[in-house]
Amino acid sequence: MYTKTTGSLSNTKSPDGVVGSLHFLNNGYLEISMPDSPLISELDKSLFFLAADFSAYAFNRKDWMEEFLLTYNPKESNQKTKKKESKPGLTLIMGGLKDTEED
């Protein structure tokens, strides 16, 4: 879950100041915050909220998270692949030797 808030994050006085931030709370919530500053353009606000909303969406996608973790930690991913490849495999070939046992 996530919440959006506006207010004072810092004294944003320059155009290079904070546009917004993501806060990961102990209770599992993601808080999206933006300073209430006239120096932040509407385009910057819009792009920040687009990026923040995408982040929240991505955190809720289990399939994306699994793919990311496999990409993020390739060493562990390679170990899992090696384990799968190292399993022995047997193939049944039809038409082998005929029984020639005599009683």
N, C-alpha and C positions, 0 to 999 in steps of 0.2 A: 504494500500500500504506500501511497505517497500523498503528500500535501503540498500545496503551493502557497507561499506567503510573500508579501512585500513589506518592506520596512527598511530600517537602517542596518545594513551589514557593516558599513564602515563610512568614514567621511570621504565619499567619492567626490573629489574635486577636480580630477583631471579626466580627460577623455580616455586615458589608458587605465582607469581604475577598474574596480570589480563590476562586472555586468551582472553576475549571479553566482550562486553556489549550490552544490548538492551536499546535504548533510545526512550521513548514515547514522541513524539513532539506535540506541541499545535495544529498543523494543522491536527492531526490524523494519521500522518505517524509513522511508526516504523523504526528506524534506527538501523542497526546491525553494530557494530564497532569492530575492532580487531587491537591491536597494531602491528606495523610492527617491530617485534622483532625476532631475530634469536634464542632466548631462547625458543620459543614456538615450540614444535614439530609439524610435519605435522599431526600426529594422533590427537593431541589436537586441532589443527585448524579444522581438518575435523569433529571431534565430536562436536566442538562448533557450526560450521555452520549447522550441522545436527539438533542440538537442537534448534538453532535460526530459521531455516527454518520450523521445526515442529511447533514452537510457532506461527510463522506468518500464517501457514496453519490453526492451531487451531483457531486463532482469526477470520478467515474468514468463519469458519463453524458455522452457526447459530444454528444448532441442537446440536452441542457440547457445545456451549456457554450456551444454555438453560439448558442442562443437568448439566453442571458444576454449574451454579447458583443455581439450585435446590439442588444440593449436598452441595454446599458451605454454603448455608443459610438454613439449615434444619428447623429452627423455622418457617420461612415464608412458606416453603413448607408444613409443618404440618398443619399450619393454613388454607391453601388452601384446603388440603385434608379433614380437619374437616368440612369446609363449605360445601363441596360436600356431605359428609356423613350425615350432619344434615338436608338436604332437605327431606321433607316428601315424601313418596312414597305410591301410592295407586295401588291396584291390583284388576281388575274386575274378579269376580268369577261367572262363568256361572252356571245356574241351581238354582237360588235363589227361593224365594217364588213366586208362581203364583199369578196373579191379582185375587182377590176374591171380588172385589167391585161389588155391585149390584146397578143398577139405580132405 
